Amino acid sequence: MAQVVMLIHEENGAFGASFPDFPGATTVADSLDALIPKAAEMLAFHVSGMVEDGEPIPAVRTPGRLHEDPEFREEVARPGAMLWLLEVDLPGKSVRVNITLEEGILKRIDRAARAAGETRSGFLAAAAKERLRASAEA
């Protein structure tokens, strides 16, 4: 679990989140309570995409280190801006798991994975990510 600095901007009752250490990672919600979990899920997917694309993951800076950045200080000083430390599970190394599936489903997964040029693990991981992404957007 990592603590990542999140900037929250409120404007006309809508809340937006951005991450100084992860440019381009942004999301919005109708309430602060809805924004926090949505932002955590979005950031995890953003970083997963970076990993899949072979992009380096930036070092996560502390609030003190960010305060040394003039652009960050300017963003925090804007009306409606708040600072939040978000605890988020950033992608890590792959781990082996043991799962149980109905035999017919496993055969269908294997056929679909082969047809897509993927491994079973890669296929299942992609399906799980898509399902998590859909539930985060709901």
A tleap script that builds the chain and sets N, CA, C and O, in Angstrom:
source leaprc.protein.ff14SB
mol = sequence {
  NMET ALA GLN VAL VAL MET LEU ILE HIE GLU
  GLU ASN GLY ALA PHE GLY ALA SER PHE PRO
  ASP PHE PRO GLY ALA THR THR VAL ALA ASP
  SER LEU ASP ALA LEU ILE PRO LYS ALA ALA
  GLU MET LEU ALA PHE HIE VAL SER GLY MET
  VAL GLU ASP GLY GLU PRO ILE PRO ALA VAL
  ARG THR PRO GLY ARG LEU HIE GLU ASP PRO
  GLU PHE ARG GLU GLU VAL ALA ARG PRO GLY
  ALA MET LEU TRP LEU LEU GLU VAL ASP LEU
  PRO GLY LYS SER VAL ARG VAL ASN ILE THR
  LEU GLU GLU GLY ILE LEU LYS ARG ILE ASP
  ARG ALA ALA ARG ALA ALA GLY GLU THR ARG
  SER GLY PHE LEU ALA ALA ALA ALA LYS GLU
  ARG LEU ARG ALA SER ALA GLU CALA
}
set mol.1.N position { 0.858 -1.166 0.000 }
set mol.1.CA position { 0.000 0.000 0.000 }
set mol.1.C position { 0.906 1.231 0.000 }
set mol.1.O position { 1.836 1.336 0.799 }
set mol.2.N position { 0.618 2.146 -0.900 }
set mol.2.CA position { 1.394 3.384 -1.008 }
set mol.2.C position { 0.500 4.580 -0.704 }
set mol.2.O position { -0.700 4.553 -0.978 }
set mol.3.N position { 1.083 5.614 -0.145 }
set mol.3.CA position { 0.369 6.869 0.052 }
set mol.3.C position { 0.777 7.807 -1.071 }
set mol.3.O position { 1.952 8.136 -1.234 }
set mol.4.N position { -0.219 8.230 -1.843 }
set mol.4.CA position { 0.009 9.087 -3.004 }
set mol.4.C position { -0.722 10.394 -2.772 }
set mol.4.O position { -1.880 10.400 -2.355 }
set mol.5.N position { -0.047 11.501 -3.042 }
set mol.5.CA position { -0.671 12.813 -2.890 }
set mol.5.C position { -1.674 13.022 -4.015 }
set mol.5.O position { -1.354 12.875 -5.195 }
set mol.6.N position { -2.895 13.368 -3.619 }
set mol.6.CA position { -3.961 13.648 -4.574 }
set mol.6.C position { -4.430 15.084 -4.350 }
set mol.6.O position { -4.652 15.512 -3.217 }
set mol.7.N position { -4.574 15.808 -5.437 }
set mol.7.CA position { -5.162 17.140 -5.378 }
set mol.7.C position { -6.644 17.008 -5.696 }
set mol.7.O position { -7.031 16.375 -6.679 }
set mol.8.N position { -7.451 17.608 -4.861 }
set mol.8.CA position { -8.896 17.603 -5.077 }
set mol.8.C position { -9.315 19.029 -5.394 }
set mol.8.O position { -8.948 19.971 -4.692 }
set mol.9.N position { -10.076 19.170 -6.447 }
set mol.9.CA position { -10.588 20.479 -6.859 }
set mol.9.C position { -12.102 20.419 -6.840 }
set mol.9.O position { -12.706 19.503 -7.398 }
set mol.10.N position { -12.710 21.405 -6.193 }
set mol.10.CA position { -14.169 21.475 -6.157 }
set mol.10.C position { -14.601 22.710 -6.923 }
set mol.10.O position { -14.095 23.809 -6.696 }
set mol.11.N position { -15.539 22.515 -7.830 }
set mol.11.CA position { -16.055 23.630 -8.601 }
set mol.11.C position { -17.524 23.373 -8.912 }
set mol.11.O position { -17.874 22.364 -9.524 }
set mol.12.N position { -18.363 24.282 -8.490 }
set mol.12.CA position { -19.806 24.193 -8.736 }
set mol.12.C position { -20.399 22.859 -8.284 }
set mol.12.O position { -21.265 22.303 -8.960 }
set mol.13.N position { -19.938 22.349 -7.150 }
set mol.13.CA position { -20.478 21.108 -6.597 }
set mol.13.C position { -19.908 19.839 -7.177 }
set mol.13.O position { -20.275 18.751 -6.733 }
set mol.14.N position { -19.024 19.934 -8.154 }
set mol.14.CA position { -18.377 18.749 -8.731 }
set mol.14.C position { -16.955 18.662 -8.179 }
set mol.14.O position { -16.303 19.677 -7.937 }
set mol.15.N position { -16.496 17.441 -7.989 }
set mol.15.CA position { -15.168 17.217 -7.431 }
set mol.15.C position { -14.285 16.519 -8.456 }
set mol.15.O position { -14.703 15.555 -9.097 }
set mol.16.N position { -13.078 17.011 -8.602 }
set mol.16.CA position { -12.106 16.414 -9.503 }
set mol.16.C position { -10.853 16.038 -8.738 }
set mol.16.O position { -10.501 16.684 -7.751 }
set mol.17.N position { -10.185 15.001 -9.190 }
set mol.17.CA position { -8.941 14.547 -8.562 }
set mol.17.C position { -7.845 14.469 -9.611 }
set mol.17.O position { -8.076 14.068 -10.751 }
set mol.18.N position { -6.647 14.862 -9.196 }
set mol.18.CA position { -5.467 14.710 -10.040 }
set mol.18.C position { -4.303 14.324 -9.139 }
set mol.18.O position { -4.358 14.488 -7.920 }
set mol.19.N position { -3.259 13.813 -9.757 }
set mol.19.CA position { -2.114 13.303 -9.014 }
set mol.19.C position { -0.840 13.934 -9.556 }
set mol.19.O position { -0.459 13.653 -10.692 }
set mol.20.N position { -0.171 14.777 -8.778 }
set mol.20.CA position { 1.032 15.453 -9.266 }
set mol.20.C position { 2.120 14.496 -9.768 }
set mol.20.O position { 2.858 14.828 -10.696 }
set mol.21.N position { 2.218 13.328 -9.163 }
set mol.21.CA position { 3.253 12.373 -9.579 }
set mol.21.C position { 2.835 11.500 -10.763 }
set mol.21.O position { 3.647 10.748 -11.300 }
set mol.22.N position { 1.566 11.602 -11.168 }
set mol.22.CA position { 1.044 10.799 -12.273 }
set mol.22.C position { 0.255 11.684 -13.227 }
set mol.22.O position { -0.974 11.623 -13.252 }
set mol.23.N position { 0.947 12.507 -14.013 }
set mol.23.CA position { 0.256 13.401 -14.950 }
set mol.23.C position { -0.679 12.616 -15.864 }
set mol.23.O position { -0.336 11.541 -16.357 }
set mol.24.N position { -1.856 13.173 -16.077 }
set mol.24.CA position { -2.840 12.529 -16.938 }
set mol.24.C position { -3.809 11.642 -16.190 }
set mol.24.O position { -4.824 11.232 -16.753 }
set mol.25.N position { -3.522 11.334 -14.928 }
set mol.25.CA position { -4.421 10.511 -14.118 }
set mol.25.C position { -5.413 11.446 -13.426 }
set mol.25.O position { -5.080 12.089 -12.431 }
set mol.26.N position { -6.627 11.514 -13.959 }
set mol.26.CA position { -7.655 12.394 -13.403 }
set mol.26.C position { -9.001 11.688 -13.408 }
set mol.26.O position { -9.230 10.760 -14.184 }
set mol.27.N position { -9.878 12.138 -12.537 }
set mol.27.CA position { -11.240 11.627 -12.512 }
set mol.27.C position { -12.136 12.654 -11.845 }
set mol.27.O position { -11.644 13.586 -11.209 }
set mol.28.N position { -13.440 12.496 -11.982 }
set mol.28.CA position { -14.412 13.399 -11.372 }
set mol.28.C position { -15.538 12.590 -10.730 }
set mol.28.O position { -15.773 11.431 -11.074 }
set mol.29.N position { -16.228 13.239 -9.785 }
set mol.29.CA position { -17.381 12.613 -9.127 }
set mol.29.C position { -18.292 13.715 -8.599 }
set mol.29.O position { -17.898 14.877 -8.505 }
set mol.30.N position { -19.514 13.326 -8.257 }
set mol.30.CA position { -20.500 14.285 -7.766 }
set mol.30.C position { -20.328 14.625 -6.290 }
set mol.30.O position { -20.876 15.618 -5.812 }
set mol.31.N position { -19.561 13.796 -5.559 }
set mol.31.CA position { -19.356 14.063 -4.136 }
set mol.31.C position { -17.942 13.661 -3.745 }
set mol.31.O position { -17.289 12.870 -4.425 }
set mol.32.N position { -17.493 14.219 -2.644 }
set mol.32.CA position { -16.172 13.883 -2.135 }
set mol.32.C position { -16.132 12.417 -1.713 }
set mol.32.O position { -15.132 11.733 -1.929 }
set mol.33.N position { -17.220 11.936 -1.110 }
set mol.33.CA position { -17.264 10.532 -0.688 }
set mol.33.C position { -17.163 9.581 -1.873 }
set mol.33.O position { -16.558 8.516 -1.758 }
set mol.34.N position { -17.742 9.946 -3.002 }
set mol.34.CA position { -17.666 9.100 -4.193 }
set mol.34.C position { -16.306 9.230 -4.874 }
set mol.34.O position { -15.824 8.285 -5.499 }
set mol.35.N position { -15.697 10.397 -4.750 }
set mol.35.CA position { -14.438 10.655 -5.452 }
set mol.35.C position { -13.280 9.804 -4.927 }
set mol.35.O position { -12.482 9.295 -5.714 }
set mol.36.N position { -13.185 9.650 -3.621 }
set mol.36.CA position { -12.018 8.990 -3.025 }
set mol.36.C position { -11.836 7.560 -3.543 }
set mol.36.O position { -10.766 7.256 -4.071 }
set mol.37.N position { -12.829 6.667 -3.419 }
set mol.37.CA position { -12.602 5.302 -3.938 }
set mol.37.C position { -12.464 5.261 -5.457 }
set mol.37.O position { -11.711 4.446 -5.991 }
set mol.38.N position { -13.180 6.128 -6.146 }
set mol.38.CA position { -13.091 6.160 -7.614 }
set mol.38.C position { -11.679 6.560 -8.040 }
set mol.38.O position { -11.123 5.983 -8.975 }
set mol.39.N position { -11.100 7.546 -7.354 }
set mol.39.CA position { -9.749 7.999 -7.679 }
set mol.39.C position { -8.717 6.904 -7.400 }
set mol.39.O position { -7.774 6.729 -8.172 }
set mol.40.N position { -8.891 6.173 -6.310 }
set mol.40.CA position { -7.949 5.094 -5.984 }
set mol.40.C position { -7.964 4.019 -7.062 }
set mol.40.O position { -6.909 3.547 -7.485 }
set mol.41.N position { -9.152 3.632 -7.507 }
set mol.41.CA position { -9.273 2.610 -8.541 }
set mol.41.C position { -8.710 3.113 -9.871 }
set mol.41.O position { -8.004 2.389 -10.572 }
set mol.42.N position { -9.034 4.364 -10.208 }
set mol.42.CA position { -8.546 4.937 -11.467 }
set mol.42.C position { -7.020 5.000 -11.478 }
set mol.42.O position { -6.391 4.693 -12.491 }
set mol.43.N position { -6.423 5.400 -10.350 }
set mol.43.CA position { -4.964 5.497 -10.302 }
set mol.43.C position { -4.327 4.117 -10.468 }
set mol.43.O position { -3.322 3.975 -11.164 }
set mol.44.N position { -4.903 3.115 -9.840 }
set mol.44.CA position { -4.360 1.758 -9.989 }
set mol.44.C position { -4.401 1.321 -11.454 }
set mol.44.O position { -3.440 0.731 -11.948 }
set mol.45.N position { -5.507 1.605 -12.156 }
set mol.45.CA position { -5.597 1.254 -13.573 }
set mol.45.C position { -4.634 2.083 -14.417 }
set mol.45.O position { -4.040 1.571 -15.366 }
set mol.46.N position { -4.477 3.360 -14.077 }
set mol.46.CA position { -3.548 4.224 -14.813 }
set mol.46.C position { -2.128 3.654 -14.720 }
set mol.46.O position { -1.416 3.556 -15.720 }
set mol.47.N position { -1.739 3.285 -13.514 }
set mol.47.CA position { -0.385 2.750 -13.313 }
set mol.47.C position { -0.248 1.391 -13.984 }
set mol.47.O position { 0.809 1.077 -14.531 }
set mol.48.N position { -1.308 0.576 -13.949 }
set mol.48.CA position { -1.261 -0.713 -14.650 }
set mol.48.C position { -1.024 -0.509 -16.139 }
set mol.48.O position { -0.259 -1.246 -16.761 }
set mol.49.N position { -1.687 0.497 -16.709 }
set mol.49.CA position { -1.477 0.814 -18.120 }
set mol.49.C position { -0.054 1.242 -18.400 }
set mol.49.O position { 0.517 0.889 -19.432 }
set mol.50.N position { 0.526 2.011 -17.475 }
set mol.50.CA position { 1.919 2.419 -17.630 }
set mol.50.C position { 2.829 1.194 -17.650 }
set mol.50.O position { 3.745 1.102 -18.467 }
set mol.51.N position { 2.571 0.264 -16.749 }
set mol.51.CA position { 3.379 -0.959 -16.674 }
set mol.51.C position { 3.243 -1.749 -17.969 }
set mol.51.O position { 4.243 -2.198 -18.529 }
set mol.52.N position { 2.004 -1.923 -18.451 }
set mol.52.CA position { 1.776 -2.672 -19.683 }
set mol.52.C position { 2.449 -2.017 -20.887 }
set mol.52.O position { 2.899 -2.705 -21.804 }
set mol.53.N position { 2.518 -0.674 -20.880 }
set mol.53.CA position { 3.143 0.059 -21.980 }
set mol.53.C position { 4.657 0.172 -21.826 }
set mol.53.O position { 5.328 0.746 -22.684 }
set mol.54.N position { 5.193 -0.373 -20.737 }
set mol.54.CA position { 6.632 -0.326 -20.508 }
set mol.54.C position { 7.138 1.033 -20.044 }
set mol.54.O position { 8.337 1.305 -20.108 }
set mol.55.N position { 6.233 1.886 -19.579 }
set mol.55.CA position { 6.637 3.204 -19.083 }
set mol.55.C position { 7.174 3.076 -17.659 }
set mol.55.O position { 6.692 2.246 -16.889 }
set mol.56.N position { 8.162 3.885 -17.307 }
set mol.56.CA position { 8.663 3.838 -15.930 }
set mol.56.C position { 7.637 4.436 -14.965 }
set mol.56.O position { 6.952 5.404 -15.295 }
set mol.57.N position { 7.540 3.857 -13.786 }
set mol.57.CA position { 6.647 4.367 -12.758 }
set mol.57.C position { 7.417 5.427 -11.965 }
set mol.57.O position { 8.488 5.142 -11.430 }
set mol.58.N position { 6.875 6.655 -11.887 }
set mol.58.CA position { 7.599 7.707 -11.169 }
set mol.58.C position { 7.664 7.428 -9.671 }
set mol.58.O position { 6.814 6.733 -9.115 }
set mol.59.N position { 8.672 7.974 -9.042 }
set mol.59.CA position { 8.778 7.882 -7.589 }
set mol.59.C position { 7.649 8.711 -6.979 }
set mol.59.O position { 7.371 9.820 -7.435 }
set mol.60.N position { 7.015 8.181 -5.965 }
set mol.60.CA position { 5.938 8.891 -5.283 }
set mol.60.C position { 6.577 9.831 -4.265 }
set mol.60.O position { 7.327 9.406 -3.387 }
set mol.61.N position { 6.262 11.123 -4.404 }
set mol.61.CA position { 6.844 12.130 -3.511 }
set mol.61.C position { 5.957 12.379 -2.295 }
set mol.61.O position { 4.737 12.225 -2.353 }
set mol.62.N position { 6.592 12.762 -1.204 }
set mol.62.CA position { 5.876 13.125 0.016 }
set mol.62.C position { 5.293 14.530 -0.151 }
set mol.62.O position { 5.717 15.264 -1.043 }
set mol.63.N position { 4.328 14.920 0.690 }
set mol.63.CA position { 3.815 16.294 0.614 }
set mol.63.C position { 4.922 17.336 0.779 }
set mol.63.O position { 4.898 18.377 0.123 }
set mol.64.N position { 5.881 17.060 1.645 }
set mol.64.CA position { 6.996 17.988 1.838 }
set mol.64.C position { 7.835 18.172 0.583 }
set mol.64.O position { 8.212 19.292 0.240 }
set mol.65.N position { 8.126 17.075 -0.098 }
set mol.65.CA position { 8.893 17.158 -1.347 }
set mol.65.C position { 8.099 17.870 -2.427 }
set mol.65.O position { 8.653 18.663 -3.188 }
set mol.66.N position { 6.805 17.591 -2.497 }
set mol.66.CA position { 5.963 18.271 -3.485 }
set mol.66.C position { 5.875 19.765 -3.210 }
set mol.66.O position { 5.791 20.567 -4.140 }
set mol.67.N position { 5.895 20.136 -1.942 }
set mol.67.CA position { 5.796 21.554 -1.585 }
set mol.67.C position { 6.976 22.354 -2.146 }
set mol.67.O position { 6.871 23.567 -2.327 }
set mol.68.N position { 8.087 21.686 -2.419 }
set mol.68.CA position { 9.245 22.354 -3.012 }
set mol.68.C position { 9.007 22.685 -4.491 }
set mol.68.O position { 9.744 23.485 -5.068 }
set mol.69.N position { 7.995 22.083 -5.103 }
set mol.69.CA position { 7.680 22.283 -6.515 }
set mol.69.C position { 6.765 23.494 -6.674 }
set mol.69.O position { 5.644 23.482 -6.166 }
set mol.70.N position { 7.225 24.553 -7.378 }
set mol.70.CA position { 6.409 25.764 -7.527 }
set mol.70.C position { 5.059 25.516 -8.206 }
set mol.70.O position { 4.065 26.144 -7.842 }
set mol.71.N position { 5.013 24.605 -9.192 }
set mol.71.CA position { 3.744 24.297 -9.862 }
set mol.71.C position { 2.751 23.668 -8.886 }
set mol.71.O position { 1.558 23.970 -8.922 }
set mol.72.N position { 3.247 22.801 -8.023 }
set mol.72.CA position { 2.388 22.161 -7.029 }
set mol.72.C position { 1.846 23.206 -6.055 }
set mol.72.O position { 0.652 23.212 -5.754 }
set mol.73.N position { 2.711 24.083 -5.566 }
set mol.73.CA position { 2.265 25.135 -4.634 }
set mol.73.C position { 1.196 26.012 -5.276 }
set mol.73.O position { 0.254 26.434 -4.606 }
set mol.74.N position { 1.337 26.286 -6.561 }
set mol.74.CA position { 0.358 27.101 -7.279 }
set mol.74.C position { -0.989 26.371 -7.367 }
set mol.74.O position { -2.042 26.979 -7.178 }
set mol.75.N position { -0.946 25.070 -7.652 }
set mol.75.CA position { -2.180 24.286 -7.739 }
set mol.75.C position { -2.907 24.222 -6.397 }
set mol.75.O position { -4.128 24.363 -6.340 }
set mol.76.N position { -2.152 24.010 -5.320 }
set mol.76.CA position { -2.755 23.902 -3.991 }
set mol.76.C position { -3.354 25.233 -3.551 }
set mol.76.O position { -4.322 25.252 -2.790 }
set mol.77.N position { -2.793 26.343 -4.019 }
set mol.77.CA position { -3.265 27.670 -3.619 }
set mol.77.C position { -4.542 28.095 -4.345 }
set mol.77.O position { -5.158 29.090 -3.963 }
set mol.78.N position { -4.946 27.369 -5.371 }
set mol.78.CA position { -6.145 27.740 -6.130 }
set mol.78.C position { -7.393 27.571 -5.265 }
set mol.78.O position { -7.460 26.658 -4.443 }
set mol.79.N position { -8.385 28.454 -5.448 }
set mol.79.CA position { -9.640 28.312 -4.691 }
set mol.79.C position { -10.287 26.951 -4.953 }
set mol.79.O position { -10.326 26.470 -6.085 }
set mol.80.N position { -10.788 26.350 -3.885 }
set mol.80.CA position { -11.459 25.062 -3.999 }
set mol.80.C position { -10.517 23.870 -4.014 }
set mol.80.O position { -10.973 22.734 -4.142 }
set mol.81.N position { -9.197 24.101 -3.884 }
set mol.81.CA position { -8.226 22.997 -3.923 }
set mol.81.C position { -8.015 22.422 -2.526 }
set mol.81.O position { -7.961 23.153 -1.537 }
set mol.82.N position { -7.899 21.106 -2.467 }
set mol.82.CA position { -7.605 20.399 -1.219 }
set mol.82.C position { -6.517 19.375 -1.495 }
set mol.82.O position { -6.337 18.926 -2.627 }
set mol.83.N position { -5.812 19.023 -0.464 }
set mol.83.CA position { -4.755 18.021 -0.554 }
set mol.83.C position { -5.217 16.783 0.198 }
set mol.83.O position { -5.788 16.885 1.284 }
set mol.84.N position { -4.968 15.613 -0.382 }
set mol.84.CA position { -5.395 14.360 0.243 }
set mol.84.C position { -4.292 13.337 0.061 }
set mol.84.O position { -3.693 13.247 -1.011 }
set mol.85.N position { -4.020 12.563 1.106 }
set mol.85.CA position { -3.104 11.431 0.981 }
set mol.85.C position { -3.960 10.198 0.741 }
set mol.85.O position { -4.724 9.781 1.611 }
set mol.86.N position { -3.830 9.634 -0.411 }
set mol.86.CA position { -4.655 8.500 -0.817 }
set mol.86.C position { -3.851 7.218 -0.672 }
set mol.86.O position { -2.752 7.100 -1.213 }
set mol.87.N position { -4.399 6.267 0.054 }
set mol.87.CA position { -3.767 4.952 0.153 }
set mol.87.C position { -4.261 4.124 -1.017 }
set mol.87.O position { -5.467 3.952 -1.199 }
set mol.88.N position { -3.341 3.617 -1.804 }
set mol.88.CA position { -3.721 2.886 -3.010 }
set mol.88.C position { -2.778 1.707 -3.209 }
set mol.88.O position { -1.589 1.774 -2.900 }
set mol.89.N position { -3.343 0.631 -3.731 }
set mol.89.CA position { -2.533 -0.532 -4.087 }
set mol.89.C position { -2.009 -0.311 -5.492 }
set mol.89.O position { -2.760 -0.401 -6.463 }
set mol.90.N position { -0.740 -0.026 -5.598 }
set mol.90.CA position { -0.119 0.110 -6.913 }
set mol.90.C position { 0.318 -1.274 -7.371 }
set mol.90.O position { 0.662 -2.119 -6.544 }
set mol.91.N position { 0.309 -1.517 -8.673 }
set mol.91.CA position { 0.670 -2.851 -9.165 }
set mol.91.C position { 2.057 -3.263 -8.710 }
set mol.91.O position { 2.979 -2.450 -8.642 }
set mol.92.N position { 2.177 -4.499 -8.410 }
set mol.92.CA position { 3.463 -5.048 -7.987 }
set mol.92.C position { 3.834 -6.237 -8.853 }
set mol.92.O position { 3.420 -6.347 -10.007 }
set mol.93.N position { 4.607 -7.104 -8.279 }
set mol.93.CA position { 5.053 -8.275 -9.027 }
set mol.93.C position { 3.925 -9.285 -9.162 }
set mol.93.O position { 2.981 -9.287 -8.371 }
set mol.94.N position { 4.027 -10.128 -10.150 }
set mol.94.CA position { 3.046 -11.186 -10.359 }
set mol.94.C position { 3.236 -12.261 -9.307 }
set mol.94.O position { 4.361 -12.571 -8.915 }
set mol.95.N position { 2.124 -12.827 -8.853 }
set mol.95.CA position { 2.179 -13.918 -7.882 }
set mol.95.C position { 1.353 -15.081 -8.408 }
set mol.95.O position { 0.366 -14.891 -9.119 }
set mol.96.N position { 1.770 -16.276 -8.048 }
set mol.96.CA position { 1.073 -17.491 -8.468 }
set mol.96.C position { -0.111 -17.709 -7.526 }
set mol.96.O position { 0.019 -17.577 -6.309 }
set mol.97.N position { -1.273 -18.046 -8.108 }
set mol.97.CA position { -2.463 -18.362 -7.315 }
set mol.97.C position { -3.052 -19.675 -7.791 }
set mol.97.O position { -2.793 -20.109 -8.914 }
set mol.98.N position { -3.830 -20.295 -6.954 }
set mol.98.CA position { -4.509 -21.544 -7.289 }
set mol.98.C position { -6.002 -21.258 -7.218 }
set mol.98.O position { -6.509 -20.881 -6.162 }
set mol.99.N position { -6.716 -21.434 -8.338 }
set mol.99.CA position { -8.153 -21.200 -8.367 }
set mol.99.C position { -8.867 -22.439 -8.873 }
set mol.99.O position { -8.260 -23.312 -9.493 }
set mol.100.N position { -10.149 -22.504 -8.605 }
set mol.100.CA position { -10.966 -23.618 -9.072 }
set mol.100.C position { -12.002 -23.082 -10.038 }
set mol.100.O position { -12.721 -22.132 -9.728 }
set mol.101.N position { -12.079 -23.704 -11.229 }
set mol.101.CA position { -13.049 -23.324 -12.251 }
set mol.101.C position { -13.748 -24.567 -12.774 }
set mol.101.O position { -13.196 -25.666 -12.756 }
set mol.102.N position { -14.954 -24.374 -13.231 }
set mol.102.CA position { -15.676 -25.461 -13.880 }
set mol.102.C position { -14.923 -25.824 -15.166 }
set mol.102.O position { -14.469 -24.933 -15.885 }
set mol.103.N position { -14.789 -27.096 -15.455 }
set mol.103.CA position { -13.968 -27.593 -16.562 }
set mol.103.C position { -14.328 -26.969 -17.914 }
set mol.103.O position { -13.440 -26.619 -18.692 }
set mol.104.N position { -15.621 -26.830 -18.193 }
set mol.104.CA position { -16.048 -26.250 -19.465 }
set mol.104.C position { -15.638 -24.788 -19.600 }
set mol.104.O position { -15.240 -24.346 -20.677 }
set mol.105.N position { -15.735 -24.051 -18.522 }
set mol.105.CA position { -15.319 -22.642 -18.533 }
set mol.105.C position { -13.815 -22.555 -18.791 }
set mol.105.O position { -13.357 -21.716 -19.567 }
set mol.106.N position { -13.055 -23.428 -18.135 }
set mol.106.CA position { -11.601 -23.411 -18.315 }
set mol.106.C position { -11.235 -23.696 -19.775 }
set mol.106.O position { -10.335 -23.058 -20.321 }
set mol.107.N position { -11.916 -24.635 -20.402 }
set mol.107.CA position { -11.641 -24.936 -21.814 }
set mol.107.C position { -11.962 -23.737 -22.697 }
set mol.107.O position { -11.211 -23.417 -23.619 }
set mol.108.N position { -13.084 -23.073 -22.413 }
set mol.108.CA position { -13.449 -21.881 -23.197 }
set mol.108.C position { -12.432 -20.762 -23.005 }
set mol.108.O position { -12.081 -20.067 -23.958 }
set mol.109.N position { -11.957 -20.588 -21.773 }
set mol.109.CA position { -10.937 -19.567 -21.492 }
set mol.109.C position { -9.670 -19.879 -22.276 }
set mol.109.O position { -9.087 -18.996 -22.905 }
set mol.110.N position { -9.248 -21.139 -22.236 }
set mol.110.CA position { -8.022 -21.523 -22.942 }
set mol.110.C position { -8.150 -21.307 -24.450 }
set mol.110.O position { -7.209 -20.831 -25.085 }
set mol.111.N position { -9.302 -21.652 -25.029 }
set mol.111.CA position { -9.504 -21.431 -26.471 }
set mol.111.C position { -9.463 -19.935 -26.797 }
set mol.111.O position { -8.821 -19.519 -27.762 }
set mol.112.N position { -10.142 -19.149 -25.996 }
set mol.112.CA position { -10.183 -17.698 -26.232 }
set mol.112.C position { -8.794 -17.083 -26.061 }
set mol.112.O position { -8.405 -16.203 -26.828 }
set mol.113.N position { -8.059 -17.536 -25.074 }
set mol.113.CA position { -6.703 -17.017 -24.845 }
set mol.113.C position { -5.801 -17.352 -26.034 }
set mol.113.O position { -5.066 -16.490 -26.517 }
set mol.114.N position { -5.854 -18.602 -26.507 }
set mol.114.CA position { -5.047 -19.001 -27.671 }
set mol.114.C position { -5.412 -18.160 -28.890 }
set mol.114.O position { -4.537 -17.680 -29.610 }
set mol.115.N position { -6.707 -17.989 -29.112 }
set mol.115.CA position { -7.167 -17.210 -30.272 }
set mol.115.C position { -6.689 -15.765 -30.198 }
set mol.115.O position { -6.455 -15.128 -31.225 }
set mol.116.N position { -6.547 -15.253 -28.986 }
set mol.116.CA position { -6.091 -13.866 -28.807 }
set mol.116.C position { -4.570 -13.774 -28.714 }
set mol.116.O position { -4.015 -12.681 -28.604 }
set mol.117.N position { -3.896 -14.930 -28.760 }
set mol.117.CA position { -2.430 -14.926 -28.647 }
set mol.117.C position { -1.963 -14.602 -27.243 }
set mol.117.O position { -0.887 -14.031 -27.061 }
set mol.118.N position { -2.758 -14.959 -26.250 }
set mol.118.CA position { -2.435 -14.662 -24.852 }
set mol.118.C position { -2.265 -15.955 -24.067 }
set mol.118.O position { -2.642 -17.038 -24.514 }
set mol.119.N position { -1.693 -15.804 -22.894 }
set mol.119.CA position { -1.632 -16.931 -21.965 }
set mol.119.C position { -2.942 -16.972 -21.184 }
set mol.119.O position { -3.699 -16.002 -21.172 }
set mol.120.N position { -3.196 -18.084 -20.543 }
set mol.120.CA position { -4.381 -18.185 -19.683 }
set mol.120.C position { -4.328 -17.111 -18.597 }
set mol.120.O position { -5.323 -16.432 -18.344 }
set mol.121.N position { -3.178 -16.959 -17.964 }
set mol.121.CA position { -3.044 -15.964 -16.891 }
set mol.121.C position { -3.291 -14.557 -17.401 }
set mol.121.O position { -3.992 -13.773 -16.762 }
set mol.122.N position { -2.720 -14.241 -18.544 }
set mol.122.CA position { -2.903 -12.910 -19.117 }
set mol.122.C position { -4.347 -12.646 -19.473 }
set mol.122.O position { -4.860 -11.549 -19.252 }
set mol.123.N position { -5.009 -13.664 -20.032 }
set mol.123.CA position { -6.419 -13.545 -20.402 }
set mol.123.C position { -7.281 -13.299 -19.168 }
set mol.123.O position { -8.126 -12.403 -19.167 }
set mol.124.N position { -7.069 -14.094 -18.119 }
set mol.124.CA position { -7.848 -13.937 -16.890 }
set mol.124.C position { -7.567 -12.588 -16.224 }
set mol.124.O position { -8.486 -11.948 -15.714 }
set mol.125.N position { -6.315 -12.159 -16.226 }
set mol.125.CA position { -5.976 -10.859 -15.629 }
set mol.125.C position { -6.663 -9.727 -16.390 }
set mol.125.O position { -7.189 -8.797 -15.779 }
set mol.126.N position { -6.658 -9.802 -17.715 }
set mol.126.CA position { -7.306 -8.759 -18.518 }
set mol.126.C position { -8.815 -8.737 -18.260 }
set mol.126.O position { -9.418 -7.668 -18.169 }
set mol.127.N position { -9.413 -9.909 -18.145 }
set mol.127.CA position { -10.851 -9.975 -17.870 }
set mol.127.C position { -11.164 -9.404 -16.493 }
set mol.127.O position { -12.150 -8.685 -16.331 }
set mol.128.N position { -10.346 -9.711 -15.512 }
set mol.128.CA position { -10.556 -9.181 -14.162 }
set mol.128.C position { -10.391 -7.663 -14.144 }
set mol.128.O position { -11.163 -6.963 -13.488 }
set mol.129.N position { -9.395 -7.155 -14.855 }
set mol.129.CA position { -9.185 -5.699 -14.908 }
set mol.129.C position { -10.379 -5.002 -15.537 }
set mol.129.O position { -10.806 -3.949 -15.065 }
set mol.130.N position { -10.919 -5.582 -16.596 }
set mol.130.CA position { -12.076 -4.989 -17.254 }
set mol.130.C position { -13.279 -4.971 -16.319 }
set mol.130.O position { -14.007 -3.980 -16.260 }
set mol.131.N position { -13.486 -6.038 -15.606 }
set mol.131.CA position { -14.612 -6.107 -14.663 }
set mol.131.C position { -14.424 -5.111 -13.531 }
set mol.131.O position { -15.388 -4.457 -13.132 }
set mol.132.N position { -13.213 -4.973 -13.000 }
set mol.132.CA position { -12.934 -3.992 -11.944 }
set mol.132.C position { -13.117 -2.576 -12.459 }
set mol.132.O position { -13.664 -1.727 -11.756 }
set mol.133.N position { -12.668 -2.312 -13.674 }
set mol.133.CA position { -12.819 -0.986 -14.280 }
set mol.133.C position { -14.304 -0.629 -14.423 }
set mol.133.O position { -14.712 0.494 -14.126 }
set mol.134.N position { -15.097 -1.591 -14.877 }
set mol.134.CA position { -16.540 -1.345 -15.050 }
set mol.134.C position { -17.205 -1.074 -13.707 }
set mol.134.O position { -18.074 -0.207 -13.616 }
set mol.135.N position { -16.819 -1.791 -12.675 }
set mol.135.CA position { -17.446 -1.575 -11.363 }
set mol.135.C position { -16.999 -0.245 -10.758 }
set mol.135.O position { -17.752 0.365 -9.999 }
set mol.136.N position { -15.798 0.211 -11.078 }
set mol.136.CA position { -15.322 1.507 -10.572 }
set mol.136.C position { -16.038 2.651 -11.264 }
set mol.136.O position { -16.212 3.716 -10.672 }
set mol.137.N position { -16.457 2.452 -12.510 }
set mol.137.CA position { -17.137 3.498 -13.265 }
set mol.137.C position { -18.629 3.561 -12.955 }
set mol.137.O position { -19.299 4.542 -13.277 }
set mol.138.N position { -19.143 2.506 -12.327 }
set mol.138.CA position { -20.595 2.471 -12.023 }
set mol.138.C position { -20.959 3.383 -10.865 }
set mol.138.O position { -22.128 3.466 -10.490 }
savepdb mol mol.pdb
quit
